[in-house]
């Protein structure tokens, strides 16, 4: 956590930190075409280092607009109109919350680095799913992002 992934270049600068410790990978390497082809938006992904329970943190300071066990959206309070989606693993909605513990509540104001969810990537892998974590800049043009961490 704490590794800066990207920075917005239009309007207010929005620094996005990695929500989990791990290896940064490009979206093209995410095993889901919706993320890999950028249909949700531009961003990067993190392959978690942890194979046991770990904390997932807010990538930006803002308000927790949506919170599900497997995904959440934080809307920036510093760069209005900007938000970041964090999706914990691929097809993890099918786990119906198993292996995830929410540590915040939808509507909460959060600061970058604040724990939002505790999860276990090993549980996700054991279910035959990828634990990769896409981090997506919502309502953002890909040319407005400056990657600050190179994919491995």
C-alpha positions in Angstrom: 0.0 0.0 0.0 1.0 3.6 -0.5 2.7 3.1 -3.8 1.6 5.9 -6.1 0.1 4.4 -9.3 -1.1 7.4 -11.4 -1.7 11.1 -11.4 -4.4 13.0 -13.2 -3.3 15.9 -15.4 -6.5 17.8 -16.1 -8.0 20.1 -13.4 -7.0 19.3 -9.9 -4.2 16.7 -9.6 -5.4 13.4 -8.2 -2.8 11.0 -6.9 -3.9 7.4 -6.8 -2.1 5.0 -4.5 -2.1 1.2 -4.7 -4.9 -0.2 -2.5 -2.9 -3.4 -1.9 0.8 -4.3 -1.8 1.9 -6.2 -4.9 3.1 -6.1 -8.4 1.7 -3.5 -10.7 0.5 -4.8 -14.1 -1.2 -3.2 -17.0 -4.9 -3.5 -17.6 -4.2 -5.5 -20.8 -3.0 -8.3 -18.5 -6.2 -8.5 -16.5 -8.0 -11.8 -17.3 -11.3 -10.1 -17.9 -12.1 -8.3 -21.2 -14.2 -5.6 -19.6 -11.1 -4.4 -17.6 -8.4 -5.4 -20.1 -10.0 -3.5 -23.0 -10.6 -0.4 -20.8 -14.4 -0.6 -21.1 -14.8 0.6 -17.5 -12.1 3.2 -17.8 -8.3 3.6 -17.8 -6.1 2.5 -14.9 -3.7 -0.2 -13.8 -4.0 -3.4 -11.7 -2.1 -4.9 -8.8 -1.4 -8.6 -8.3 -1.4 -8.9 -4.5 1.8 -10.1 -2.7 -0.3 -11.5 0.1 -1.5 -15.1 0.0 -3.3 -14.6 3.3 -5.7 -12.1 4.8 -4.7 -8.5 4.0 -6.2 -5.0 4.1 -7.4 -3.1 1.1 -7.1 0.7 1.4 -8.7 3.7 -0.2 -6.6 4.7 -3.2 -7.7 8.4 -2.8 -9.2 10.7 -0.2 -12.9 11.1 -0.7 -16.4 9.7 0.0 -17.1 6.0 -0.3 -19.9 6.1 -2.9 -20.4 2.3 -3.4 -19.2 -0.5 -1.2 -19.6 -4.2 -1.9 -17.5 -7.0 -0.4 -15.6 -7.4 -3.7 -15.4 -3.8 -5.0 -15.8 -0.2 -4.0 -15.8 3.3 -5.5 -14.3 6.4 -3.8 -15.3 9.8 -5.2 -12.6 12.5 -4.7 -13.4 15.4 -2.4 -10.2 17.2 -3.7 -10.7 16.8 -7.5 -14.5 17.1 -8.0 -15.9 14.8 -10.6 -13.2 12.2 -10.2 -13.5 8.8 -8.7 -11.7 5.5 -8.5 -13.0 1.9 -8.6 -11.1 -0.8 -6.8 -12.2 -4.4 -7.8 -10.9 -7.2 -5.7 -10.3 -10.1 -8.0 -12.1 -11.3 -11.1 -15.6 -12.7 -10.9 -15.5 -12.4 -7.1 -19.1 -11.1 -7.0 -19.9 -14.8 -7.4 -18.3 -15.5 -3.9 -21.2 -13.5 -2.3 -18.9 -11.9 0.2 -17.1 -15.1 1.3 -13.5 -14.2 2.2 -14.2 -10.4 2.5 -14.9 -8.3 5.6 -16.0 -4.7 5.1 -14.3 -2.2 7.4 -16.1 0.9 6.3 -19.6 1.9 5.4 -21.0 3.2 2.2 -21.2 7.0 2.5 -18.1 7.3 4.8 -15.5 10.0 4.2 -12.2 8.2 3.9 -8.5 9.2 3.5 -6.1 7.7 1.1 -4.5 4.6 2.8 -7.5 4.0 5.1 -8.5 0.3 5.3 -11.8 -0.3 3.5 -12.0 -4.1 3.2 -10.1 -7.1 4.6 -9.9 -10.0 2.2 -8.0 -13.2 1.5 -6.5 -13.5 -2.0 -5.8 -17.2 -1.3 -9.5 -17.8 -0.9 -10.1 -16.2 -4.3 -7.4 -18.2 -5.9 -8.7 -21.4 -4.3 -12.0 -20.8 -5.9 -10.4 -20.7 -9.3 -10.5 -17.0 -9.7 -7.8 -14.4 -10.3 -6.9 -12.2 -7.2 -5.7 -9.4 -9.5 -7.0 -5.9 -8.3 -8.0 -3.5 -11.1 -7.8 0.1 -10.1 -9.8 2.2 -12.5 -10.0 6.0 -12.9 -13.7 6.7 -13.6 -15.0 9.3 -16.0 -11.4 10.0 -17.1 -9.8 10.1 -20.6 -6.8 7.8 -20.8 -4.7 10.7 -22.0 -5.4 12.6 -18.8 -3.4 10.0 -16.7 0.3 9.9 -16.0 1.4 6.5 -14.8 3.9 6.8 -12.0 4.4 3.1 -11.5 5.4 0.9 -14.5 3.8 -2.5 -14.9 6.2 -5.3 -14.2 
